[in-house]
Amino acid sequence: MKRRRKKASPTPIVVASVVIGAAAGAIAMLSSKKLKEQREEKSQRASWEAATRAAHGLRHQKGHVYFVGGGLGSLAGAAYLIRDCQFKGENIHIIEGLKVLGGSNDGAGEAVYGFVCRGGRMLNEETYENFWELFSSIPSLDMPGMSVTEEILNFDHLHPTHAQARLVDKRGVIQDVKSMGFNKADRLALAKLMATPESKLDDMTIEQWFADTPHFFTTNFWYMWQTTFAFQKWSSLFEFKRYMDRMIFEFSRIETLEGVTRTPYNQYESVILPLKAYLDAFNVDFSINATVTDIDFKPGPGITVSAIHITDQEGEKIIKLKEEDVCIMTNGCMTDCATLGDFNTPAPYEPKHPISAELWKKVAKKRSNLGNPTPFFGHPSETNWESFTVTCRGNKLLKMIEKFSGNIPGSGALMTFKDSSWLMSIVVAAQPHFKKQPMDVTIFWGYGLHTDRIGDYVKKPMRDCSGEEILTELLHHLHMEEELETVMETIINVIPCMMPYIDAQFQPRKMKDRPQVVPEGSTNFAMISQFVEIPKDMVFTEEYSVRAARIAVYTLFGVKDKEICPVTPYNKNPKVLAQALKTAYR
């Protein structure tokens, strides 16, 4: 009788082979799935790109472009369409919710009631690459045969800046700011930040980075850098690092602000009006007091705008976009919800429904890659500060400030009262600062970064103060209280301006919270503002708006014969770095 042979147990090699084979099969299935997804994604991208390319020709022939928002970005975008795409001016439409164009570049008023600037933009010759290039094509309104770029730079070179009273303490003593005031720990923390990639800085604040060296926030450097660019301790570390990278050459002259480039008049009259006149000459269509309330996209994958919803004085209307049309949207505005007061009345603090952010929020819900407005527009208590514009009969007060600071109007840039509970600063521009400003009227501008804090002399929060009270606080910091009554007799008006979201672009964020200028999958849609993502560049600048507009137009219209000016890599220039290092040890 034959013995039944036992069934052999699988050897370890066999088991291993089976496991490896099963794993290989699973990996193959995953790889196949991944490859399939990649092929589908590639196919989608190819179809989007093909649709965009096909539209280029149609756009030039009969397309219309709708800009949502009438700020600098939209006006620059319209100029690029005309200059570089030979686009018909009458087919360009700029839709603005306010009664005036210019966005945050403003300047208004008259001598009888007082002038007002909500803010003052400090231009820069070295880092405004696309701004200067664009405005070299825009004719000056006041200097025949000269471009706006030539006009501004000529004016600036004739009115050099060299602040002699950059920081003033509570005793009214001008500080010696030749030294940045760093200790060893401050320098090490700064050096480490400069070497850290942005990918590791999501949601971090400046204060968190320097938590182990709080001395950093007592240095001359911090007071000067903070007030020059309007950073707060809780601002985004992303943006602080980008400023350090982009403006590293400014580090070695921050105490004099020699790098500040001034315009002949306020930015509205020196920048916006000549650009508007250029567009008017080509019959660009402007719609003011018209608010875009929603934007529709075609169903399915990709991003193709099909309709724009508008509310104006005539009611609600819908603009249906054709295949060859384009929509370029301002997805955030730092001066949303700004309010004005006067000599006797505080500017109301009303952080209600910022129009641009509300539209961005609606649009972002419809597509996953259009950013997230909440980190920027969800914290008005952190993003607000208040400006004030003082209009005077004669020049008594300006002469007093000149005697105190050692700077004639236009040469001092920024004077900061470092111990002020409001962290108040003032700027005295070259006179006149407005074209309608009579010779016997003078103006200056200032701001406070901490509006919720009680004043040192006027025992109220800045945001609760009238123009008279803000000026009273300032005169005490200048230790001119004995002249208070005689100065007040020369005042026409002091107009406070509360801006709940003026610092919104500096809020801590994730990299993905700011959308790309032309989001992936877009065939006819772009976003331009201080809230889009442009690698290496710094927000809160005129250059950022112009660069975003140029990217949008060149991408959507397939411009190949011109290049967007790149970000100049000063942070890799050995001479600049050597000078910065020398300054850090002063």
TORBAPA-79316 format. One line per 10 residues: number of its first residue (from 1); for each residue x, y, z of C-alpha. Coordinates in steps of 0.5 Angstrom, whole numbers, plus 500, padded with zeros to 3 digits. Last residue first. Layout:
BEGIN
NUM = X Y Z  ...
//
This chain:
BEGIN
586 = 554 697 526  554 690 525  548 689 521  550 695 517  556 691 515  552 685 513  548 689 509  554 692 505  557 685 504  550 683 501
576 = 549 689 496  556 688 494  555 680 493  549 681 489  544 675 491  539 678 495  539 684 489  536 678 485  532 683 480  525 680 480
566 = 524 679 472  521 684 467  516 681 463  518 679 456  516 682 450  515 678 443  511 672 446  504 675 448  499 669 448  493 674 450
556 = 491 670 456  498 670 459  501 676 457  495 680 459  495 676 466  502 677 467  502 684 465  497 686 470  500 682 476  507 686 474
546 = 503 693 475  499 691 481  506 688 484  510 694 482  505 699 485  507 696 492  503 693 498  506 686 496  513 684 495  515 679 489
536 = 519 673 490  513 669 486  507 672 484  501 670 488  495 674 488  492 678 494  496 685 492  491 685 486  490 681 479  486 675 478
526 = 485 672 471  480 669 467  479 667 460  481 660 459  483 658 466  485 651 467  491 653 472  489 660 475  492 666 471  494 671 477
516 = 495 665 481  491 664 487  493 667 494  491 662 500  495 656 497  502 659 500  498 659 507  497 665 511  499 670 516  496 677 514
506 = 501 682 510  496 683 505  490 685 510  494 691 512  490 696 510  484 692 511  480 696 517  482 703 514  480 709 518  481 716 515
496 = 482 722 519  481 729 516  485 735 519  482 741 517  483 749 515  488 749 521  492 756 522  488 758 528  490 751 531  497 753 530
486 = 496 759 535  493 755 540  498 749 540  504 753 540  506 752 547  504 744 546  510 744 541  513 738 544  513 734 537  509 729 541
476 = 505 734 544  503 737 537  502 730 535  497 728 540  493 735 539  493 733 531  489 727 533  485 731 537  483 736 532  482 730 527
466 = 477 727 531  479 721 536  475 715 537  480 711 532  486 714 536  484 710 542  482 716 548  486 719 553  489 725 549  496 726 551
456 = 499 719 551  493 716 546  489 710 549  491 704 544  486 701 539  489 705 533  495 702 533  499 703 527  498 711 527  498 715 520
446 = 501 722 517  500 727 512  502 734 510  499 740 507  500 747 506  496 753 503  498 760 501  501 757 494  494 755 493  493 747 492
436 = 489 745 486  495 741 483  496 737 490  502 736 493  504 743 493  509 743 496  514 737 497  511 732 502  511 732 509  510 725 512
426 = 508 723 519  509 717 524  505 715 530  506 709 534  499 710 537  502 709 544  508 714 541  514 711 544  517 711 537  515 717 534
416 = 516 716 527  519 721 522  518 719 514  520 722 508  525 727 510  526 731 504  520 733 501  518 739 506  525 742 508  529 737 513
406 = 532 739 520  527 736 524  525 741 529  526 747 524  522 743 519  517 741 523  516 749 526  516 751 518  511 746 516  506 749 522
396 = 507 756 520  506 755 513  500 759 511  493 756 512  494 749 513  491 742 511  493 736 515  491 729 512  490 723 517  491 716 517
386 = 489 710 521  491 703 521  487 696 521  489 689 519  489 686 526  482 688 529  480 687 521  481 680 522  477 676 517  479 679 510
376 = 486 677 509  486 670 512  479 669 510  480 671 502  482 664 500  485 662 493  482 661 487  484 654 486  478 650 488  473 653 484
366 = 466 655 485  467 657 492  473 662 490  468 666 486  463 667 492  469 669 497  473 673 491  466 677 491  465 678 498  473 680 498
356 = 472 686 493  466 689 497  469 689 504  463 687 508  463 691 514  469 693 518  466 700 520  470 704 524  467 711 523  472 717 522
346 = 472 721 528  469 728 527  471 735 529  476 736 524  474 731 519  472 724 519  473 719 513  471 712 512  475 706 508  471 700 508
336 = 475 697 502  482 700 502  486 694 502  482 691 495  482 684 494  480 680 488  481 685 482  478 681 476  480 680 469  475 677 465
326 = 476 675 457  472 675 451  473 670 445  468 665 447  463 670 448  461 673 455  454 674 457  454 681 461  448 681 467  444 687 469
316 = 442 689 476  439 696 477  440 703 473  444 706 478  449 700 478  449 692 480  453 688 476  453 680 474  458 678 470  457 671 465
306 = 461 665 462  467 665 465  471 659 463  475 656 469  477 648 467  472 642 469  465 642 468  460 648 468  461 654 465  463 660 470
296 = 459 665 473  461 671 476  458 675 482  456 682 485  460 687 480  459 694 483  458 700 478  459 706 481  464 708 475  463 704 468
286 = 469 706 464  470 704 456  477 705 453  476 710 447  484 710 445  485 717 448  481 715 454  486 710 456  492 715 455  488 720 460
276 = 487 715 465  494 713 465  496 720 466  491 721 472  493 715 475  500 716 476  502 723 478  495 726 480  492 720 484  499 719 487
266 = 500 725 490  504 730 486  511 731 484  512 723 485  517 721 490  522 715 490  524 713 497  531 710 497  534 715 501  530 713 507
256 = 535 716 511  536 710 517  533 705 512  540 706 508  544 699 509  537 695 509  535 698 503  539 694 499  536 688 502  529 690 499
246 = 527 684 495  530 679 500  528 683 506  521 684 503  520 677 501  522 675 509  517 680 512  512 677 507  512 670 508  513 672 516
236 = 506 674 516  504 680 520  503 679 528  509 684 530  506 689 525  509 691 518  507 698 515  513 698 510  517 704 513  513 704 520
226 = 516 697 521  523 697 518  524 704 522  522 701 529  525 694 527  532 697 525  532 701 531  531 695 535  526 694 541  523 689 537
216 = 529 685 536  530 684 544  524 679 544  530 674 542  527 667 543  520 669 540  523 672 534  520 667 529  513 667 533  513 675 533
206 = 514 675 525  508 671 524  508 664 521  502 661 517  506 657 512  513 659 513  517 652 512  515 652 504  518 659 504  525 656 504
196 = 530 658 510  536 662 509  534 669 510  530 667 516  537 664 519  541 670 518  535 674 521  535 670 527  543 670 528  543 677 527
186 = 538 678 533  541 673 537  548 677 537  545 684 539  542 688 534  541 696 535  541 698 527  546 703 529  546 709 525  540 711 528
176 = 542 717 533  535 719 536  532 725 535  529 727 542  522 730 543  522 727 550  518 721 548  523 719 543  524 721 535  526 716 530
166 = 527 718 523  529 725 524  535 727 519  531 724 513  535 724 507  531 724 501  533 727 494  528 733 491  532 734 484  533 726 483
156 = 525 725 485  523 730 480  527 727 474  525 720 476  517 722 476  517 726 470  522 721 466  517 715 468  511 719 466  514 720 459
146 = 516 727 457  515 730 450  510 736 454  511 736 461  505 737 465  500 731 463  506 726 462  506 721 456  505 714 458  510 709 455
136 = 516 710 460  510 709 465  510 701 463  517 700 464  518 704 470  512 700 473  515 693 470  522 694 474  519 697 480  525 694 485
126 = 531 699 483  527 706 483  523 705 489  516 708 490  513 710 497  506 710 496  502 715 501  495 713 504  488 715 505  490 722 502
116 = 486 728 503  485 735 502  481 741 506  475 744 506  476 751 503  483 748 500  480 743 495  479 735 496  482 729 493  488 724 493
106 = 488 717 491  492 711 489  488 705 493  483 704 487  485 709 482  478 711 479  472 715 482  465 714 484  466 707 487  464 700 484
96 = 469 700 478  468 697 472  473 697 466  471 695 459  476 694 454  473 693 447  473 701 445  480 701 446  481 696 441  487 691 442
86 = 494 692 439  496 687 444  503 690 446  500 698 447  493 697 447  492 691 452  498 693 456  495 700 457  488 696 459  492 692 464
76 = 495 698 467  488 701 468  486 694 471  492 694 476  492 701 478  485 701 481  478 700 477  475 694 479  473 688 475  476 689 468
66 = 472 686 462  476 685 456  472 684 449  474 680 443  473 682 436  479 681 432  485 681 437  480 676 442  479 671 436  486 670 434
56 = 488 669 442  482 664 442  485 658 439  491 659 444  486 659 450  482 653 447  489 649 446  491 651 453  485 648 456  485 642 451
46 = 492 641 453  491 642 460  485 637 460  489 632 456  495 632 461  490 631 467  487 625 464  494 622 462  496 624 469  490 620 472
36 = 491 614 468  498 614 470  496 614 477  491 609 476  497 605 472  502 606 478  496 604 483  495 598 479  502 596 478  504 597 485
26 = 498 593 487  501 587 482  508 589 485  505 588 492  502 581 490  508 579 486  513 581 492  508 577 497  508 571 492  515 571 491
16 = 516 572 499  512 566 500  515 562 495  522 563 498  520 562 505  518 555 502  511 553 501  509 547 505  509 540 502  503 536 501
6 = 504 530 505  505 524 501  500 518 502  504 512 503  503 507 498  500 500 500
//
